[in-house]
Amino acid sequence: MDLLSAMFLGCFVFGFVAVLASFLLGGLHGFHVGGVHLDLPGQHVAAHGAHAAVHGGDVGHHGGGSDEGLFPINPTTVLTFLTWFGGAGFILRNYYGLVALLSLALAALIGLAGGAIVFWFLLKVMLPGQTVMLQADYDPVGSVGRLTMPIRPGGVGEVVYRRGGTRRSAGARSLDGRALDKGAEVVIARYERGLAYVQPWDEFVSREGRPSAAEGN
């Protein structure tokens, strides 16, 4: 085996193993392609209709794919190119006896074709109908939840809420420093240093509660 054949074989092994590992590991919780998060197991749904009341109707994530963040040159297509380039080059070099320059040129064309096919598959098959994760998916402000631990006056409790289709929890303080009972339904009005500052839901929806929630933001 000459040096060029060894290079082809190395590209094939590296690309194939990397692609296989990324799909096996990333497929458990979704994976990122070109800055777009694809959630393979299923769709995310809006966690609570009250989010619209806080953000003026803006939801944190959108069902339906978008190709704005998907570029032809991304880790998946690059690894696909390496796999096809290496495999084709090794076969052309060792089984068909092509000279170095010709085997390199044909292997590069085959690698580009493989990358283009995978990019088309991601763009037309995988991306449509998937969830595009936005920064708002991770921002708890505006989420409605319940206290699983009471908040003592000036103290810290715990709130459980849903965001981005998942159940989350955080340490919680009352927005005005008063006590709140366990099980109270609250709105997260502010989030700082890992603590959610909450306000009772019934006060938030009242006319008097809206100004204080706005000040909390």
C-alpha positions in Angstrom: 0.0 0.0 0.0 1.5 3.3 -1.1 1.2 6.6 0.8 -1.8 7.9 -1.3 -3.7 4.7 -0.7 -3.0 5.0 3.0 -4.3 8.6 2.9 -7.5 7.4 1.2 -8.0 4.7 3.7 -7.4 7.0 6.6 -10.0 9.5 5.3 -12.6 6.8 4.8 -12.1 5.3 8.3 -12.1 8.7 10.0 -15.1 10.0 8.1 -17.2 6.8 8.5 -16.5 6.4 12.2 -17.2 10.1 12.9 -20.5 10.2 10.9 -21.7 6.9 12.6 -20.8 8.2 16.1 -22.5 11.6 15.5 -25.8 10.0 14.4 -25.8 7.3 17.1 -24.9 9.7 19.9 -26.7 12.8 18.6 -29.8 10.9 17.6 -30.7 10.3 21.3 -31.4 14.0 21.9 -31.3 15.6 18.5 -28.2 17.0 16.7 -26.9 20.2 15.3 -26.3 20.8 11.6 -24.9 24.1 10.5 -26.3 25.9 13.6 -29.8 24.3 13.3 -31.0 22.0 16.0 -32.8 18.9 14.7 -34.9 17.1 17.2 -35.2 13.6 15.9 -37.4 11.9 18.5 -40.4 14.2 17.9 -41.8 17.7 17.8 -41.7 20.2 20.5 -45.0 21.9 21.4 -45.8 25.1 23.2 -45.5 24.6 26.9 -48.1 27.0 28.1 -50.4 29.5 26.4 -49.5 32.2 29.0 -46.1 32.7 27.4 -47.8 34.8 24.8 -49.2 37.1 27.4 -45.7 37.9 28.7 -43.8 38.1 25.4 -46.6 39.7 23.4 -47.5 36.6 21.4 -43.9 35.6 20.7 -43.3 31.9 21.2 -39.9 30.6 22.1 -39.6 28.0 19.3 -41.2 27.3 16.0 -42.4 24.0 14.5 -41.5 23.6 10.9 -37.9 23.6 9.6 -36.0 26.6 8.2 -33.0 26.4 6.0 -31.7 29.9 7.0 -29.1 28.3 9.3 -28.2 25.3 7.2 -25.1 25.8 5.0 -23.7 23.4 2.4 -20.4 23.2 4.2 -21.1 21.9 7.7 -19.7 19.1 9.8 -22.0 16.4 8.4 -21.3 17.2 4.7 -17.6 17.5 5.4 -17.4 14.1 7.1 -19.5 12.6 4.3 -17.1 14.1 1.7 -14.2 12.5 3.6 -15.9 9.1 3.7 -16.8 9.0 0.0 -13.5 10.6 -1.0 -11.5 8.1 0.9 -13.5 5.0 0.0 -13.7 5.9 -3.7 -10.0 6.9 -3.9 -8.9 3.7 -2.2 -10.9 1.5 -4.7 -9.8 3.5 -7.7 -6.2 3.4 -6.7 -5.9 -0.2 -5.5 -8.5 -2.1 -7.6 -8.5 -0.1 -10.8 -4.8 0.9 -10.8 -5.5 4.6 -11.6 -2.6 7.0 -11.4 -2.4 9.4 -8.5 -3.7 12.6 -10.1 -6.6 10.8 -11.8 -7.6 8.9 -8.7 -7.5 12.1 -6.6 -9.6 14.0 -9.1 -12.3 11.3 -9.4 -12.3 10.7 -5.7 -12.8 14.4 -5.1 -15.8 14.5 -7.5 -17.3 11.4 -5.9 -16.8 13.0 -2.4 -18.5 16.2 -3.5 -21.4 14.2 -5.0 -21.8 12.4 -1.7 -21.8 15.6 0.3 -24.3 17.2 -2.0 -26.6 14.2 -1.7 -26.5 14.3 2.1 -27.0 18.1 2.1 -30.1 17.6 -0.1 -31.4 14.9 2.2 -31.0 17.1 5.3 -32.5 20.1 3.6 -35.5 18.4 1.9 -36.2 15.4 4.2 -34.8 15.9 7.7 -35.3 19.6 8.2 -38.9 20.1 7.2 -41.2 19.6 10.1 -38.4 19.6 12.7 -38.0 22.2 15.5 -35.7 25.1 15.1 -34.4 25.9 18.5 -34.2 29.6 19.3 -32.6 31.5 22.2 -36.1 32.0 23.7 -36.4 28.3 24.3 -33.8 28.6 27.0 -35.1 31.8 28.6 -37.4 31.0 31.5 -38.8 34.5 31.8 -42.5 34.4 31.1 -42.9 30.7 31.9 -45.8 29.6 34.1 -45.0 27.0 36.8 -45.7 25.8 40.2 -43.8 26.0 43.4 -42.6 22.6 44.6 -40.9 24.1 47.6 -42.5 27.1 49.5 -40.8 30.4 49.5 -40.3 31.9 53.0 -40.2 35.7 53.4 -36.9 36.8 51.7 -36.0 33.1 51.2 -35.6 30.7 48.3 -37.9 28.0 47.2 -38.2 25.9 44.0 -40.3 26.4 40.9 -41.0 23.7 38.2 -42.0 24.9 34.8 -42.0 23.8 31.1 -39.9 25.4 28.4 -38.9 24.2 25.0 -41.0 21.1 25.5 -39.1 20.0 28.6 -39.8 20.1 32.3 -37.3 22.2 34.2 -36.8 23.5 37.7 -35.0 26.4 39.3 -34.5 28.1 42.6 -37.2 30.7 43.1 -37.6 34.0 45.1 -40.7 36.0 45.4 -40.6 39.1 43.2 -41.6 41.3 46.1 -39.8 39.3 48.9 -43.0 37.9 50.5 -43.8 34.3 51.3 -45.5 32.0 48.8 -47.0 28.6 49.5 -46.0 25.3 48.0 -48.2 24.5 44.9 -48.8 28.1 44.1 -49.1 28.9 40.4 -46.6 31.6 39.5 -45.1 33.4 36.5 -41.3 33.9 36.2 -40.9 37.6 35.9 -37.1 37.8 36.1 -34.2 35.4 36.0 -30.8 36.3 37.5 -27.8 34.2 38.5 -29.7 31.0 38.5 -32.6 32.2 40.5 -36.2 32.8 39.1 -38.0 35.7 40.6 -41.7 34.8 40.5 -45.1 36.4 40.9 -48.4 34.7 41.6 -50.3 34.0 38.4 -53.6 35.5 39.5 -51.8 38.8 40.4 -50.0 38.8 37.1 -53.2 38.6 35.1 -54.8 41.3 37.2 -54.6 44.9 36.2 -52.4 45.7 39.2 -50.0 42.9 38.6 -48.9 43.8 35.1 -46.9 46.9 35.9 -44.8 45.1 38.6 -44.1 42.2 36.2 -43.0 44.6 33.5 -40.6 46.2 36.0 -39.3 42.8 36.9 -38.2 42.3 33.2 
